[in-house]
Amino acid sequence: SSKPSLVPTCIDDHDFREMGKEKKNCNWVNKNKCKNMSKEAKEACPIACQNEDKCDLPKCWKNKDWKPNKKTSEFKNCKSIKDMTKKEKKNACAAQGKDKKTYGYEACKFCKKCSK
């Protein structure tokens, strides 16, 4: 009997750079809503691009598990994003986490990229 194939969880490639440009990482791709991006970007940044061709979107973190690297009184964790304005949300979802690896959009349900 064959085992069901497990679909891997999507991970955005933190080394990817669109057209080799230093600032054009998956977070940049996410901020630009993955519009007019290369096929490489869509494959390297499946969470940013909501591309589930080869993987499943990761589960969102618990609200208090993800904290921004630059914490403020208004922005302490994922839950803080809920009541922000559209512009504030965009910046918060692009914020790097305290782990220096995970961006808000990868972890927080209020950024609407991970699976709840």
Secondary structure, DSSP 8 states (H G I E B T S, - for coil): --------B----TT--GGG-TT-SHHHHHHTTTTT--HHHHHH-HHHHT--SSSB--B---TTT--BSS--SS-SSHHHHTTS-HHHHHHHHT-BBTTSS-BHHHH-GGGT-SB-
